[in-house]
Amino acid sequence: MARKYFGTDGIRGATNMAPMTAEMAMRVGMAAGAHFLRGDHKHRVVIGKDTRLSGYMLENAMVAGFTAVGMDVVLLGPVPTPAVAMLTRSMRADIGVMISASHNPYVDNGIKLFGPDGYKLSDDDEEAIEALIDGTVPLVPSAEIGRAKRIEDARGRYIHFAKACFPEDLRLDGLKVVVDCANGAAYQVAPSALWELGAEVVTLGVTPNGKNINDGVGSTAPGVLQETVVASGADLGIALDGDADRLIVVDEQGAVVDGDQLMATIALGWARRGRLNGGGLVATVMSNLGLERRLASEGLELIRTKVGDRHVLETMRSRGYNVGGEQSGHIILSDYGTTGDGLVAALQVLAELVRDGRAASEVLHHFDRVPQVLKNVRYERPAKPLEAAPVIDVIAAAEAELAGRGRLLIRPSGTEPVIRVMAEGDDARQVEAVVDRICDAVRAAV
């Protein structure tokens, strides 16, 4: 069933414009609260947010919605998305809410929902909540309206949790780490956790003002981090995104280390110590062919899913894997959490660095990337260019040309009228030519 409000990761949009208005936030609170009123116990929701200016508006609107249907609300303040997932479980809440648009600019915001188990909601739950958003939600009698309470130690609880994921026999003494918090949700917790574990910490992106989240800093803009790592002589740079569920690393030479290399670092290290479950890791169709080949050289398997950390997690759960993620830096370690966690993943990478003793540029480089080209072709709906016979023929010819030497992926975007054409292979010129031929065929068909 087509979704009206929920996308691949909750509800998201420009604030004060549909659907991301205060009215919608209140209706989501009413609908989600009503959907999770199950049993006779006193029901509870935890709400966290990042540092966007609009977070105040949406937070208050959601409090009104949840309390109107009889739920008590626990306000966490600015905390990472994985902290909301963790605290939803530890506080025995019926639902968790993260108000964030992740790596988007401050003018956007979003609402992510977690079930009582700390996992993102199922399709069935989201569809049921959507129906209630547009329907009539029964309000409770006056005496049963919920209460709201703000707790002051949410960040401390998450810091304790993150540190507990770091091996007890290791410390970060002697390591100089630059951490870029994107002026987002982890601006306090990430530097504190690293310092408490012994690292010398240099901070970037830790002065949020409501409008500077992800603005020239964070995992999507690592330039300042690269410069700072080199200039300060740091051993490693860590960049998180606005809600801290995504991680990018910079080595001591200033080179960016993407999610594929980080997943390889963790998975191979865990495999050596007998901790890796499933015989490999789970990643999306966008992960580089070099990762697949490197894992295969160690007798490990790469399981690919559709784009989106949600699909990665579903496959991890169904097939018993404990390491997965995306090239973009969403890394899920199911031994510790139910969603991507940039800080926890960073601590696992640092643990491998401490154990090995070599420079980050050596420890974190597991394979040379196979040349990869990704291009987008925009079209006007309702056209369906991938169903055109000439496009089908060009794609078939390209698949035959790359067989055994590369990989081809063509998919429509899930959020905009765009066809994404990606190819990778050992011959960079061949890959570029293949992508261009397919793009030309798609353009001719629209």
C-alpha positions in Angstrom: 0.0 0.0 0.0 1.3 3.5 -0.9 2.2 5.6 2.1 0.8 9.1 2.5 3.0 10.3 5.2 5.6 7.7 6.2 8.7 7.4 3.9 11.7 5.1 4.2 12.6 6.6 7.6 9.6 8.1 9.3 7.9 11.4 8.3 10.1 14.2 7.0 9.8 17.5 5.3 10.3 21.3 5.5 8.9 22.6 8.7 5.8 24.7 8.8 4.9 23.2 5.5 2.7 20.0 5.1 3.3 17.4 6.4 5.8 18.8 8.9 3.6 21.2 10.8 2.7 21.4 14.5 -0.8 20.2 13.7 0.6 17.1 12.0 3.0 16.5 14.9 0.0 16.6 17.3 -2.0 14.3 15.2 0.9 11.8 14.9 1.2 11.9 18.7 -2.6 11.2 19.1 -2.5 8.5 16.4 0.6 6.7 17.6 -0.4 7.0 21.2 -3.8 5.5 20.5 -2.3 2.7 18.5 0.0 1.7 21.3 -2.6 1.9 24.1 -2.4 -1.8 24.8 -3.1 -3.4 28.2 -4.1 -1.9 31.5 -0.8 -0.5 32.6 0.0 3.3 32.6 1.4 4.0 29.2 4.5 5.9 28.5 6.3 7.5 25.5 9.9 8.9 25.4 10.6 11.8 23.1 14.1 12.9 22.0 15.2 15.4 19.5 18.2 16.9 17.7 19.2 20.6 17.9 17.0 22.1 15.2 15.1 25.3 16.0 11.8 23.6 15.0 12.3 20.8 17.5 10.7 22.9 20.3 7.6 23.4 18.2 7.2 19.8 17.2 8.1 18.5 20.7 5.4 20.5 22.3 2.8 19.6 19.7 3.6 15.9 20.2 3.3 16.2 23.9 -0.2 17.6 23.4 -1.1 14.7 21.2 0.2 11.9 23.4 -1.2 13.3 26.6 -4.6 13.9 25.0 -5.0 10.1 24.4 -3.8 9.3 28.0 0.0 8.6 27.6 2.6 10.0 30.0 5.5 11.6 28.2 9.2 11.5 29.2 11.2 14.3 27.5 14.8 13.5 26.9 16.0 16.7 25.2 18.7 16.7 22.5 20.0 13.1 22.3 21.1 10.8 19.5 18.5 8.6 17.7 20.1 5.4 19.1 19.7 6.9 22.6 16.0 7.1 22.1 15.8 3.5 20.9 17.9 2.4 23.9 15.9 4.4 26.4 12.5 3.2 25.0 13.5 -0.3 26.0 15.2 0.5 29.3 12.4 2.7 30.5 9.8 0.1 29.5 8.1 2.7 27.3 5.3 1.8 24.9 6.7 3.9 22.1 9.8 6.1 21.4 10.0 9.2 19.2 13.0 11.0 17.7 12.4 14.4 16.2 15.1 14.8 13.6 15.7 15.1 9.9 19.1 13.4 10.3 21.7 14.9 7.8 19.2 17.4 6.3 19.6 21.2 6.8 17.9 22.9 9.7 14.8 24.0 7.8 13.7 20.3 7.5 12.6 18.1 10.4 11.2 14.7 10.8 9.5 12.2 13.2 10.9 8.7 13.7 9.0 6.2 15.7 10.2 3.2 17.7 8.1 0.3 19.1 8.5 -0.9 22.7 11.3 -3.3 21.6 13.4 -0.3 20.4 13.1 -1.2 16.7 11.6 1.0 14.1 8.0 0.3 13.4 6.8 -2.4 11.1 4.9 -1.6 7.9 1.6 -2.7 9.5 2.1 -0.4 12.5 2.9 2.6 10.2 -0.2 1.9 8.0 -2.4 1.6 11.1 -1.1 5.0 12.4 -1.6 6.6 9.1 -5.2 5.5 9.1 -5.6 7.1 12.5 -3.9 10.3 11.5 -6.6 10.9 8.9 -9.4 9.5 11.1 -11.0 10.2 14.4 -8.9 9.4 17.5 -10.9 9.0 20.7 -9.7 11.4 23.5 -9.5 10.2 27.1 -11.7 11.7 29.9 -10.2 14.7 31.7 -9.0 12.7 34.7 -7.0 10.3 32.4 -5.0 13.0 30.5 -1.3 12.1 30.5 1.5 14.0 32.3 4.8 15.2 30.9 8.2 15.1 32.6 11.6 16.1 31.5 14.5 13.9 32.7 17.9 15.5 33.1 20.2 12.5 33.0 19.2 11.0 29.6 22.6 12.0 28.1 24.4 10.5 31.0 22.5 7.2 30.6 23.5 7.0 27.0 27.1 7.8 27.6 27.2 5.0 30.2 25.6 2.7 27.6 28.0 3.6 24.8 31.1 3.2 27.1 29.8 -0.2 28.1 30.0 -1.3 24.5 33.8 -0.6 24.5 36.0 -3.6 25.5 36.7 -3.5 29.3 40.4 -4.4 28.8 41.1 -1.4 26.5 41.6 2.3 26.9 42.0 5.2 24.5 45.0 6.7 26.4 47.5 8.1 24.0 45.1 8.5 21.1 44.2 12.0 19.8 40.8 12.0 18.3 38.9 14.8 16.5 35.2 14.4 16.8 32.8 16.4 14.6 29.2 16.3 16.0 27.6 18.3 13.2 26.2 20.8 15.7 23.7 18.0 16.3 22.3 15.6 18.8 25.6 14.2 19.9 27.4 17.5 20.6 27.7 16.7 24.3 27.6 12.9 24.5 30.3 11.9 21.9 33.1 14.1 23.2 32.3 13.1 26.8 32.3 9.4 26.1 35.7 9.6 24.2 37.3 11.7 26.9 36.1 9.4 29.7 37.7 6.5 27.9 41.0 8.2 27.9 41.3 9.9 24.5 42.6 13.4 23.9 39.6 15.0 22.2 39.5 17.9 19.8 35.9 19.0 19.0 34.1 20.4 16.0 30.5 21.1 15.5 29.6 21.3 19.2 28.0 24.8 19.3 24.5 24.3 18.1 22.3 27.4 17.7 19.2 25.8 16.2 20.2 26.7 12.6 23.7 25.4 12.1 23.1 21.7 12.3 24.9 19.9 9.4 26.0 23.3 8.1 29.5 22.7 6.7 30.2 20.1 9.4 29.3 16.5 10.1 29.5 13.2 8.1 28.1 14.8 4.9 30.7 17.6 5.0 34.0 16.2 6.2 36.3 18.9 4.8 36.9 20.8 8.0 37.4 17.5 9.9 40.1 16.4 7.3 41.9 19.7 7.7 41.8 19.6 11.5 43.0 16.0 11.8 46.1 16.7 9.7 46.8 20.2 11.3 46.4 18.8 14.8 48.4 15.6 14.3 45.4 13.5 15.4 45.3 9.8 15.1 41.7 9.7 13.8 38.8 11.9 13.0 35.1 10.9 13.6 32.2 12.6 11.9 28.6 12.0 13.0 25.4 13.4 11.3 22.7 15.5 12.9 21.1 12.7 14.9 24.3 10.6 15.3 23.1 7.4 13.7 25.7 7.8 10.9 29.5 7.6 11.0 32.3 8.6 8.7 36.0 8.4 9.7 39.0 10.3 8.6 42.5 8.7 9.0 45.6 10.4 10.2 46.5 11.5 6.6 43.1 13.2 6.1 41.6 10.6 3.9 37.9 9.8 4.3 37.1 6.2 5.3 33.5 5.3 4.3 31.0 2.8 5.7 32.2 -0.1 3.6 35.8 0.1 5.0 34.4 0.6 8.5 32.1 -2.4 8.3 35.0 -4.5 7.0 37.1 -3.3 9.9 34.6 -4.4 12.5 33.5 -7.6 10.8 37.0 -8.9 10.2 38.1 -8.0 13.7 35.0 -9.7 15.2 35.6 -12.8 12.9 39.1 -13.1 14.2 37.8 -13.2 17.8 34.9 -15.5 17.0 32.3 -12.8 17.6 30.9 -12.5 14.1 27.5 -14.1 13.6 26.1 -15.3 10.3 29.4 -15.8 8.5 29.6 -12.3 7.1 27.8 -9.0 7.1 24.7 -7.4 5.6 24.9 -4.3 3.4 22.9 -2.7 0.6 23.2 -3.0 -3.1 25.2 0.3 -3.1 28.2 -1.2 -1.2 31.3 -1.5 -3.3 32.3 -4.7 -5.1 35.7 -4.4 -3.4 34.0 -5.1 0.0 32.4 -8.2 -1.3 35.7 -9.5 -2.7 37.6 -8.7 0.5 35.1 -10.6 2.6 35.2 -13.6 0.2 39.0 -13.7 0.5 38.4 -14.5 4.2 35.6 -17.0 3.6 32.9 -14.5 4.6 29.8 -13.5 2.8 28.2 -10.2 1.9 24.4 -10.3 1.9 22.9 -7.4 -0.1 19.6 -5.7 0.5 17.6 -2.8 -0.9 18.9 0.7 0.0 17.9 1.8 3.5 19.1 0.7 6.9 15.7 -0.6 7.7 16.1 -3.3 5.0 19.6 -4.1 6.4 18.2 -4.6 9.9 15.3 -6.8 8.7 17.8 -9.1 7.0 20.1 -9.1 9.9 17.3 -10.1 12.3 15.9 -12.8 10.0 19.2 -14.4 9.1 21.1 -14.0 12.4 23.8 -11.5 11.4 25.2 -9.1 14.0 27.1 -6.6 11.7 25.5 -4.6 8.9 25.1 -1.2 7.4 25.4 1.2 4.5 28.2 2.7 2.6 27.0 6.1 3.8 27.9 5.2 7.3 24.8 3.8 8.9 26.3 0.9 10.8 24.2 -1.5 12.9 25.7 -3.7 15.5 22.9 -5.8 16.9 24.9 -7.0 19.8 24.5 -3.5 21.2 21.5 -1.8 19.6 18.4 -1.9 17.5 19.4 0.9 15.0 22.4 2.6 13.5 24.7 4.1 16.2 27.6 6.4 15.1 29.2 6.6 18.5 29.1 2.9 19.3 30.4 2.0 15.8 33.2 4.6 16.2 34.2 2.9 19.5 34.4 -0.4 17.8 36.7 1.0 15.2 38.8 2.7 17.8 39.1 -0.7 19.6 40.5 -2.3 16.5 42.9 0.6 16.2 44.1 0.2 19.8 44.5 -3.6 19.4 46.4 -3.3 16.1 48.8 -0.5 17.0 49.4 0.7 13.5 48.2 3.9 11.9 44.6 4.3 11.0 45.5 4.5 7.3 46.8 1.0 7.5 44.3 -0.6 9.9 41.2 0.8 8.2 42.2 0.2 4.6 41.0 -3.4 3.7 40.5 -3.1 -0.1 40.9 -0.8 -3.0 37.5 0.4 -4.2 36.4 -0.9 -7.5 35.6 2.0 -9.9 32.0 3.0 -9.4 29.9 5.5 -11.3 26.4 6.7 -10.2 24.3 9.1 -12.3 20.7 10.2 -12.0 18.2 10.9 -14.7 15.1 13.0 -13.8 11.8 12.3 -15.5 8.2 13.5 -15.3 5.6 11.3 -13.8 3.7 9.3 -14.8 6.3 8.2 -17.3 7.8 4.7 -16.7 11.1 4.8 -18.6 12.4 1.5 -17.2 9.5 -0.3 -19.0 10.5 1.1 -22.4 11.8 -1.6 -24.8 14.9 0.3 -25.9 15.9 0.9 -22.3 15.3 -2.8 -21.4 17.6 -3.8 -24.4 20.4 -1.4 -23.4 20.3 -2.6 -19.8 20.4 -6.3 -21.0 23.4 -5.5 -23.2 25.2 -3.7 -20.3 24.6 -6.6 -18.0 26.1 -9.0 -20.5 29.1 -6.7 -21.0 29.9 -6.5 -17.3 29.2 -10.2 -16.5 32.0 -11.5 -14.3 33.8 -8.2 -14.4 31.5 -5.8 -12.6 28.0 -5.0 -11.4 25.0 -3.0 -12.6 22.2 -1.5 -10.6 19.3 0.6 -12.0 16.6 1.7 -9.6 14.0 4.4 -9.3 14.4 6.7 -6.3 12.0 6.1 -3.5 11.6 9.9 -2.8 11.7 11.7 -6.1 11.1 11.1 -9.9 14.7 10.1 -10.6 16.2 6.9 -12.1 19.5 6.1 -10.5 22.0 4.3 -12.7 25.0 2.7 -11.0 27.7 0.5 -12.4 31.1 -0.7 -11.1 33.8 -2.8 -12.5 37.6 -3.1 -12.9 37.7 -0.9 -16.0 36.8 2.7 -15.1 36.3 3.8 -18.7 34.0 0.8 -19.5 31.9 1.5 -16.4 31.5 5.2 -17.3 30.5 4.3 -20.9 28.0 1.7 -19.7 26.3 4.2 -17.4 26.2 6.9 -20.0 24.6 4.6 -22.6 21.8 3.6 -20.1 21.3 7.3 -19.1 20.9 8.3 -22.7 18.4 5.5 -23.3 16.4 6.6 -20.3 16.4 10.2 -21.4 15.2 9.2 -24.8 12.3 7.3 -23.3 10.8 10.1 -21.2 
